[in-house]
Amino acid sequence: MPNCPAARFNHHPKPRTGNAMCYADITTHADGTATALCYCGWTEQHASADAADAAAAAHQYAAEFDAADH
């Protein structure tokens, strides 16, 4: 999990393949927006925590499938 005290939760445990480098999480902000982020450096700003969570899941699972193809 990113070293961020504001991190809300992580629904996306490390992929079981062992090959993927992505481990996504979200951080919520006081204004209600949220940031989806990943160890690989990817980030996206979102209007809600739910949207950020969906983006984090999509990013992580896409990386898992990409790694399985290689």
Backbone hydrogen bonds, N-H to C=O, Kabsch-Sander energy under -0.5 kcal/mol:
donor,donor_aa,acceptor,acceptor_aa,energy
4,C,2,P,-2.1
7,A,4,C,-1.8
8,R,26,I,-1.0
9,F,26,I,-0.5
18,G,15,P,-0.7
25,D,37,L,-2.5
26,I,9,F,-0.9
27,T,35,T,-2.3
28,T,6,A,-0.9
29,H,33,T,-2.5
32,G,29,H,-2.2
34,A,46,H,-2.4
35,T,27,T,-2.9
36,A,44,E,-2.9
37,L,25,D,-2.7
38,C,42,W,-1.5
39,Y,23,Y,-0.8
41,G,38,C,-1.9
44,E,36,A,-2.1
46,H,34,A,-2.9
52,A,48,S,-2.0
53,D,49,A,-2.6
54,A,50,D,-2.2
55,A,51,A,-2.1
56,A,52,A,-2.6
57,A,53,D,-2.4
58,A,54,A,-2.4
59,H,55,A,-2.6
60,Q,56,A,-2.6
61,Y,57,A,-2.8
62,A,58,A,-2.1
63,A,59,H,-2.0
64,E,60,Q,-2.1
65,F,61,Y,-2.2
66,D,62,A,-2.4
67,A,63,A,-2.4
68,A,64,E,-1.8
69,D,65,F,-1.2
70,H,66,D,-0.6
70,H,67,A,-0.9
